[in-house]
Amino acid sequence: MTRRDREPPNQSWLVSYFGSELRALREEAGMTQTELGRLALQSPKTIGDYESGKLVPRREFVELADAALGAKGMLMRLWQAMTDGTYPTWFYWYAQLEEPAREVKHFEPTMVPGLLQTEEYVQAMFRINQPPATEDEFQNLVAARLKRQQILFREDPPEYWAILDEAVLRRWPRDRSLIRPQIEHLVEMGRLPHVHLHVIPFSHGFHACLGGFMALLTLERHDDCVYVEPPGGGLLRTDAKSVATARHRYDVLLSEALSAHDSEQLILDVRESL
């Protein structure tokens, strides 16, 4: 059985599989990482991260690498097979990893976490944050977000931690009718036995995750990955150093956040102030 005849592993390991295919193609072409980097406009270190599954490549790199390696579209087909257009490509792999995870930990600096949003909040967010080109695309995005939320309602849900910056509770859509239902939904979800909701208040000042949204996943085989969202896209890391650093930051943040009880009280206080 040749390398190309092998079936890809399950979607939890798409990143590693893509990396192994990239490395095999490069070696077949007789190229070093430096040589491929010149043609695909990436550093040798980043090429190495792609090949080892530590970093998820973006479309621009895949297109250039496919051409440089004479893959005749094979890399692009593999990459596209991992996405179906439901999510932005930089988020798709995270969503695939989240679904089977045993533990999910989110930090949100500005918005209600996706797994805890009401449908109306989802709609308002997508209208403003990433307006789709067509109504069908908009409806697909909303449906995909609501489908993601179902992991919290299955028979064996993951343990879910969500830490919210207080800013999440202070900045709302312009349609004020959405606010109270969303707050009540947060409270209801936070009372589920497998959901752990915490708020880090403004009074704590600077904290360990000022850089933006972060997610930590613990997968079935006790492997972890971390996903962060800098402006313009997302980065999924699976290497031990990145995961350990992110886990430490999350643990520090959790130690600084309010208890579940005090967090709920703050959320209720916000509701009463409306």
Number of C-alpha atoms within 10 A of each C-alpha: 5 5 9 9 7 8 7 12 10 10 14 19 14 20 24 20 19 22 22 17 17 24 20 14 19 22 13 10 14 12 15 13 19 17 16 21 21 12 14 20 15 17 15 16 12 17 24 18 18 20 24 20 22 21 20 24 22 14 14 10 17 20 15 18 24 20 17 19 22 13 16 11 15 17 22 19 13 16 19 14 9 17 16 10 12 16 17 13 19 19 18 17 22 24 15 18 19 22 19 18 23 18 19 21 20 23 27 22 20 17 20 26 17 15 18 21 22 21 15 16 22 18 18 17 18 15 12 10 9 10 13 15 8 9 10 10 15 18 14 16 21 20 15 14 21 18 11 15 16 12 18 19 11 9 7 10 18 23 16 22 20 22 25 24 23 22 17 15 20 10 12 18 13 9 10 9 10 16 20 15 15 21 21 15 14 20 18 13 18 22 14 13 9 17 20 17 24 27 27 23 18 11 7 10 7 8 16 14 17 11 11 13 19 22 22 24 27 20 19 12 8 10 13 23 23 24 22 21 16 12 7 6 12 20 19 24 23 22 17 14 10 16 20 15 11 22 19 12 16 21 12 14 19 19 11 16 22 20 16 17 12 13 22 21 14 18 18 16 11 14 16 9 6 8
